[in-house]
Amino acid sequence: MIKKSQKILWCGLILLSFCIRSVAQENWNKLPVKGLLLSAPRSNDVPLLCRFIREALPKEGVNTLAIRFEYEYQYKSHPELAGEHALSKEEVKQIVAACKAANIRLIPTLNLLAHQSEQTEMLPLLKHYPELDESPDYNPPKPWKDGGMFDFYNKSVCTQHPDLLKILFPIMDELVEVCEADALHVGLDEVWIIGYEKCPRCGGRDKAELFAAYVTKLYDHLKAKNCQMWMWSDRLIDGKTTGLLAWQASMNNTHRAIDLIPKDIMICDWKYEDAAPTAAYFAIKGFDVLASPCYNADAALAQLKQVYMVRNNGARTDFSGTISGRMKGVFETSWMAPKEFIEVYYGKAGSKLTINTVNTFKKLFAEIRKTER
């Protein structure tokens, strides 16, 4: 015979279980991160971007905005690194204020390994500090049409150069400070050149270990300042095993670094053509991850479906810290000037790429709002 006290205990446990499940079921469809990536605006377009942040992004449901400042900021610590259209501190503060007004988290981005050149042009870091070039004798092909872009796409810094971090840490800190940010996206995508055989510091060394050591140095610096690190996913994916090859994944053996870097890095898993299930792979490995589409609406919605499927699978319990809980949401990416993105958003004409990107953004966030209701 079950005693009255035991009945009360069992009823309490059943009720607690129901409550836990109810909380989880209520939360699986509430994505912690609903993000958008935009490029830095020109000075004349800062007011337009600020209006877009205040008026459009809250209606769409965006709660996180990353901006690709890169070298388009007037750094005080290294003014020589400011690009042709670099924004002033006052202009960036206008963007910061707009994000605060819209209750949107602002995350600056800065490429800190590859993407130090564009076609034949060196970007400011290697233009002013050529000694940081990992492969000074290996130069970009002049016309992209010669096919060389698959062999060489962009320049990288030497991760082992003793002066590199003396330059990067101050501009990282400055960008975080001016944006009043609690996270920094450090790029690290499409690293074709690492462990270059002629580099006196890197030649012959394990590429995964070189990549992991550099990731960890950046992470440690940001962690000490209570700043979260975000990075792209592709160098941590085996391009051969997955069939994703050298653009969306690594074919130069950096992928093993996934087991050598800190787990509390936010991984932005960009997939533009399809919905390869790599976001779940990162969650299984212990990382928080964001599905990151761009211009293909069908692929974006398929990626979102995967995120919800995995999160819903964790609705049996409180899924914080589980694979389900590590699927943090979505991060829609765009690579054109923000003025063009915004104008197309409001119905003006634009390039096919911009139209497809804006339509993907609208469809993706419409589905998120529908699912959250």
N, C-alpha and C positions, 0 to 999 in steps of 0.2 A: 504494500500500500504506500502510495506517495504521500509524504507529509505535506501539510499546508505550506510550510516554509519552502519545501522543494518546488512546489507548484509555483509559488511566487517567483522563485529564482529562475525557473525555466521560462515563465512568462516574460520576466525581465530580459533574459537573454534573447528570446525570440523578438521582443520589441526592439532591443538594441541592434540586433542583426538587421531588422527591417529598416531601422533608421539609418544605419550605415549604408545599406544598399540604396536607400532612397536618396541620400546625399550624393553617392557616387553616380546614380542614374541621372540626377539633376545636373551634375557637373561634367559628364563626359562630353557633352555637346557645347560646352563653354570653353572656347579656345583661349588659353592665356595670352597668346601672341597672335595678333591679326595685323601683319606688317606690310609695309610698302617701301620699296627702295626707289629713290629718285636721285638724279644727278644734281650737283650743285647748280644753282641758278646764276645767270649773269646779274650784275648789280641792278640793272634796270628792271629785272624780272622778280626781284625780291618781294615787292608788294603783291604781285600776282600770286606768287607761291604762298605768301602768308594768308591771303584771302582764301585760297584753295584749302589750306590747312584748317582754317577756322570754319569754313562753310561746308565744304564737301566731305572731308575725311571723316568727321564724326557721323554724318548721315550714312556713309558707306559702312561704318563700323570699324574703321582703322583705329587701332590703339597704339601702334608703334610705327614710327617713320625713321628710316635710315637715309642719310644723305651722303652721297659720294663727294666729300670735300676734296680728298686726295691732296693735290697741290694748289687747289683753288681757294686758299685762305692765306691771308697776309701774316705769316708766322713772325712773331717777334724774336724768337730764339734763333731762327734761321731765315731771315728775310729773303735770302737768295733763292729759297725753294718755292717762293710764291709764283704761281703761274700767271699767264697773261691776263686772266679774268678773275684774279683772286679777290675774294670778298674781304671787306674790313671787319674788324671786331664788332662794330656797331651794326653792320648789316646782318651778321650771324645772330646777334642778340635779338634782332627783330624776328628771326625764324624761331629762336628759342622761346620768345614771348608768345608767338602764335601757337606753338605746340603746347605750352602751359595752358593757354586759354582754352584749347580744345581737349585738354587732358590726354595728350598724346606723348608717349615716350620718344625722345629724340636720341638717335644713335648715329654718331659720325662714323664714316668709313674712310680707310686709308690703306692702300696697297703697300704691304711691307716686305714683299719678296719678289714676285714676278711683276709683269706689267710696268716695267720701268722704261719702256720704249713703245712707240707706235709707228709701225712701218719703218721708215728710215730716220725717224726723229727720236732722239734721246729725251726723256722727260727730266724735270729739274734735278732730281737726285743724282743721276749718273752724268748729267750735263755738267754739274758743278763739282761732283766728286767721282771722276772716272775711275779712280783707284778702287772703288767699291764694286766695279763690274766683275761678275763671276767669270765672264768669258770675253775679255777685251779684244781678242783676235777673231772673234766669231760675230760678225756684224749682220744686221737684218738684211734680207733680200730687198732689192729696190722695189720692183713691182710685185704685188701679191699674186698676180696671175701666173707667175712662174712656178707655182706649186710649192715654193719654199716655205710657205707659212705652216705647212704640216711638219716640216723638219725644224723650223725655227719660227716662233710666233712672237715672243717678246723677251726682252732682256730681264735678267735676274740680278739681284745683289749677291755678293758673297756673304753667306751667313756667318762665316768664320773670320771676316775681316775685323781686326781689333778696334777700328774706329766706327764701325757701322752703328752700333747701339748708342754711342755717344751722340750721334746725330738724330737717330730715330726716337729715342726716349723723350727728349725735350719736345719734339713736335707732337708726339702722341699725347703727352701730358697737356700741352697747350690746347690741342683740339678738344680733348675731354673737358678741360676747364671752361673754355669759351662756350661749349655746348651744354654745360652743366649736366653732363651725361654720367650715367652709371654703367655704361657699356661702350666698347669700341669694337667695330668690325675691322679686322686687320687684313682682310683679303685672303691671300695665300692660295689662290686658285691658279690653274693653268701654268704650273711651274715646269717648263720644259727643260730649263737649264739649272741643274743643281749637281754638286759633286763633279764639276767639269774636270776632265782628265788633265788639263794643262794648268789648273789652278794650284799654286804651290801650297795652299792650305787645305783644299778639299779633294784634290785629285786622288782617286783610288779609294776613297772612303765610302762607307755604306750610305747610300742615298736616304734610306729610311731613317737611319740614326741621325744624319745631318738635319733632315727635315724636323724630326721629333725634338732634337736639341734646341733648334731655333724656335719652334712653337712654344716650347717650355720656357725659354727665356722671355719671350713676349708675355706669356701667361703670368709668369712670376712677377714681372714688373707691374702688370695691371692688377693682379691679385693683391699685391701689397698696398694698392691704393683703393681697395674695395671696388674695383671696376671689373665688370664681367667681360670676358673675351668672346667675340663672335668670329667665326671663320667659315670659308666655303668648304665643301665636302670632298671635292673631286680628287685631291691628292691622297686621300685616305681610302680610296676604292680601287680594287684590283681590276684594271681595265680588261685584262685577258680573261680572267675567270668569269666576270660578269658580262663580257661582250660589249661593254660600254666604250672600250678603246681609249684613245688618248685625250679626248676633249672632256667628256663627263667623268673620266676616271684617269688613273695613272698607268702608264706603260713604262715608266722608268724606275719602278721598284720603290716608290715612296710609300706605297699603301700599307706596308707593315708598321708604319709609324702610328697607326690607329691604336696599337697596344702599348705604345710607349709615351703617350701624352696624357696630361690630366683629363679627368672625365667631366669636370664641371665647365667645359667649354660649350657654348652654343654652336651647333653645327647647322649651317644653312645648306641644305641639300638641293642644289639646283638641277632640275631636269626640265628641259624645254620642249622636247619632242614627244616624250612618252611618260609613262608612270612606272619606271623601274622601281621595285620595292626597297630601295636603298635607305629610305628614311627609317624604316623598321629595323634595318641592319644596324644603324647607329644607335637606336634605342636599345637594342639587344646588347650592344657593346657597352652600354652604360651612359651614353651621352643624351642630353636634351637636344632635340632636333626640330627643324622647321622645314616643311616641304616648300620648295622655292621654284615656282613656275615663272613663265614669262609671257610668251605671245601665242601659245596654243591652248585655247580654252578647253578643249576636250581633255588634253593631258592634265591641265590644272585641276579640273573637276575630278578626274580619276585619282590624282594625288590626294585631293581633299577627302575623297571617299575612303582611301586607305587610312588616312589619319583618324577619321571618325570610327572606322571599323576597329582599329587597334584600341582606341580610347574606350569605345563601347564595350570591348571585350574585358576591360578592367572594371566594369561596373558591378562586379560581384563584391567588391570591397573598396575601401579607400585606396585609390591607386597611386597616391603620391609616392615617388621613388620606384615605381614599377615601370615595366616597358610601356604600358598604356599611358602612364603619367608623363613619360619622357617625350611623348609626341605632343609638342607644345603648340603647334599650330601651323600657320602659313606665312610666307614671306614673298609676296608678289614683287618681281624685279622688273625694272625698266632701265633702258640704257640711252635713251635719247634726251635731248634738252628738256627740262621740266616744262618750259613754256609750251613746247609742242604737245607734250602729254596732256597738259591742262586744257589747251585749246581744243584738242580732239575730244577730251572728256566732255566739254561743253558743246560739242557738235560741229566744230569747224573742221575743215579739210586737213589732211595730213598724209604722211607716208603710209604705205601698206603695213609696215612694221609697227608704226605707232598706233594705227587703228586696231590692229590685232592685239597689241599689248593692252590698250585701254579696254577693249571689249572683254579680254580675258579677265582683267581686273574687276570690271563691273559684274560679270557672270559669277566669278569666284566669290565675291563678297555678297552678292545677292543670295547665293546658296548658303553661305555662312549665316546670314541674317535669318533665312528661312529655317535653318536647322536649330538655331538658338531660340526660336519662338516656342 
